[in-house]
Amino acid sequence: MSPSRSLFVAVAMAALVAVGATACDPLPPPPPGGTSALCDDLHWSSAAQRVERMSPAEIRRVRVGAHRCFDRLVVDLRSAPAAGWRVRYHEVVREGVGGVIALRGNADLEVVALAPAYGPSGTSLFRPPNRSEVADVTGFRTFRQVAYGGSFEGQTTFGLGVRTRLPFRAFALSDGAGTRLVIDVAHRWP
C-alpha cells in the first residue's frame, strides 16, 4: 500500500472512531436544527408491534449500535426472506423451556424474531458464548443488556433490558447488505 493510501486509510479510521461509528446501519446527517430537532421527530410508540411473517432463514448474529437519538439492536439473517417479529414490553421467557430471563434495567423488551437459530438438521447455528450477554452495551444510553432466550419451532427470542419504558420501532431490511431485523429504542420521549 502506498504511503498516501496508508495515510488516507488511517485518517478515515480515526474519523470513524471520533464520530462513534457502529457496526449498524448508517444514519443521515442531522437536520439544520441539530440533533435535538432530529430526536424530537421520532414519533414512535411503546405499544406492542408485530408483523406475522415466518422466515426459514437462520439467525447468524446479533449486533448493537449507539446512535444520536436511539440505541439499535440488529438481528442478522443468513438470507432472504426477512423475518417478521413480535416486540413488546413484557416479561421475557425462555423459548421452549419456560423460565423468566432476569434483565438489567427498569423495563424488559421482548424481541421475538420469526426465524430459527438452527439449520434444517436442527443443529444450532447461533451459539453466543454467554446467553446472558449477547452483545456489549457498556456505555449505551438506553440499552442495559441483550440476552438470548433460545429458539423453538421456528422463532427466536431475545431479551432487551432497557433503562426505562421508552418508545421504539421495529422493521426489517433486505437489500444488498443482507437481511436483518432492526429494533431501535429512543433515548427519551419526544
C-alpha atoms as one frame of an Amber mdcrd trajectory, in Angstrom:
protein
   0.000   0.000   0.000   1.392   3.427  -0.924   2.235   5.927   1.852  -0.522
   8.317   0.716  -3.095   5.473   0.661  -1.960   4.356   4.143  -2.385   7.914
   5.425  -5.875   8.126   3.869  -6.927   4.829   5.491  -5.542   5.926   8.888
  -7.342   9.292   8.711 -10.606   7.634   7.644 -10.426   5.116  10.512  -9.670
   7.882  13.017 -12.683   9.856  11.739 -14.946   6.845  12.201 -13.739   6.359
  15.760 -14.135  10.085  16.504 -17.798  10.158  15.460 -18.634   6.960  17.334
 -19.330   4.803  14.298 -21.036   1.493  14.931 -21.394  -1.810  13.164 -25.016
  -0.950  12.453 -26.655   0.783   9.535 -25.672   4.418   8.895 -27.957   7.362
   9.606 -28.476  10.541   7.560 -26.787  13.745   8.792 -28.675  15.763  11.434
 -31.191  18.366  10.204 -30.394  22.105  10.252 -31.953  22.374  13.752 -29.320
  19.982  15.166 -29.588  16.678  16.987 -32.400  17.739  19.329 -34.606  18.624
  16.346 -33.877  15.194  14.862 -34.728  13.432  18.121 -37.983  15.398  18.525
 -39.160  13.952  15.190 -39.197  10.375  16.494 -42.904   9.551  16.542 -42.562
   6.046  17.875 -44.608   4.241  20.483 -44.092   1.874  23.401 -47.079  -0.239
  22.287 -46.526  -3.813  21.058 -45.519  -4.154  17.407 -45.795  -7.249  15.252
 -45.504  -8.485  11.699 -46.519 -12.133  11.306 -44.135 -13.387   8.607 -42.138
 -16.565   9.215 -38.750 -16.933   7.544 -36.747 -20.135   7.079 -33.541 -18.039
   7.015 -31.425 -18.796  10.087 -30.229 -16.148  12.521 -26.475 -15.782  12.205
 -25.520 -12.948  14.576 -26.728 -10.081  16.762 -25.100  -6.664  16.929 -25.816
  -3.323  18.564 -25.129   0.334  17.895 -25.453   3.585  19.832 -26.825   6.434
  17.732 -27.639  10.109  18.404 -31.283   9.571  19.352 -31.594   5.845  19.994
 -29.832   2.556  20.616 -30.138  -0.111  17.918 -30.328  -3.911  18.026 -29.787
  -5.745  14.721 -30.533  -9.436  14.183 -28.797 -10.624  11.005 -30.296 -13.489
   8.997 -28.421 -15.859   6.722 -30.575 -14.985   3.679 -33.910 -13.632   2.480
 -36.798 -13.525   3.105 -36.822 -11.094   6.006 -38.370 -12.393   9.196 -41.416
 -10.983  10.916 -41.347 -10.024  14.573 -43.192  -9.557  17.829 -41.768  -6.815
  20.038 -43.346  -5.678  23.303 -42.601  -4.569  26.823 -43.212  -7.764  28.727
 -41.514 -10.335  30.932 -39.118 -12.328  28.701 -39.398 -16.132  28.915 -37.004
 -18.769  27.528 -38.232 -20.423  24.325 -39.488 -23.995  24.689 -38.487 -24.440
  28.348 -40.035 -21.501  30.184 -38.382 -19.589  32.977 -38.150 -15.827  33.163
 -34.941 -14.172  31.952 -33.776 -11.594  34.504 -32.601  -8.446  32.709 -30.854
  -5.304  33.913 -32.793  -2.037  33.563 -36.237  -0.885  34.607 -38.101  -2.326
  31.602 -37.876  -5.613  29.683 -38.405  -5.573  25.929 -39.243  -8.986  24.484
 -37.973  -9.355  20.905 -39.211 -12.426  19.035 -37.760 -12.922  15.552 -39.931
 -15.208  13.447 -36.879 -17.106  12.205 -34.942 -20.065  13.627 -31.451 -20.020
  15.127 -30.862 -23.583  13.861 -30.458 -25.186  10.458 -32.650 -27.743   8.663
 -30.948 -30.590  10.552 -31.794 -28.981  13.906 -28.176 -28.012  14.612 -27.887
 -24.695  16.421 -26.204 -22.072  14.236 -26.393 -19.149  16.653 -24.321 -20.012
  19.721 -23.350 -16.957  21.736 -20.581 -17.645  24.255 -22.709 -16.078  27.007
 -26.501 -16.249  26.565 -26.962 -13.517  29.185 -24.639 -11.055  27.427 -25.111
 -11.499  23.683 -23.789  -8.020  22.877 -21.721  -5.475  24.784 -23.902  -2.455
  25.605 -21.487  -0.820  28.046 -21.896   2.948  27.850 -25.186   2.850  25.935
 -27.778   5.462  26.958 -30.826   3.180  26.708 -29.763  -0.473  26.475 -28.676
  -2.243  29.650 -28.463  -5.884  28.490 -29.102  -8.163  25.496 -29.849 -11.805
  26.363 -30.601 -14.850  24.220 -33.815 -16.643  25.142 -33.474 -19.572  22.750
 -35.096 -20.785  19.560 -38.042 -23.148  19.265 -40.492 -24.048  16.495 -39.081
 -21.514  14.052 -38.968 -18.483  16.306 -36.148 -16.989  18.360 -36.421 -14.832
  21.472 -34.107 -12.110  22.749 -34.484 -10.129  25.945 -33.536  -6.483  25.797
 -33.098  -4.790  29.172 -33.647  -1.033  28.810 -33.182   1.916  31.161 -36.930
   2.581  31.327 -40.006   2.091  29.130 -39.258   4.237  26.069 -40.677   4.457
  22.534 -39.316   2.014  19.955 -39.703   0.923  16.361 -39.155  -2.431  14.658
 -38.593  -3.062  10.965 -36.937  -5.489   8.559 -34.458  -4.728   5.808 -33.499
  -6.917   2.895 -31.016  -5.385   0.478 -27.508  -5.784  -0.904 -26.123  -5.637
   2.647 -28.188  -8.663   3.698 -31.399  -9.389   5.559 -31.904  -8.130   9.089
 -34.432  -7.299  11.760 -33.854  -3.903  13.389 -35.116  -2.676  16.769 -34.483
   0.976  17.697 -35.258   2.236  21.209 -35.255   6.023  21.715 -33.107   7.678
  24.386 -36.082   9.740  25.564 -39.700  10.592  24.849 -40.001  13.410  22.242
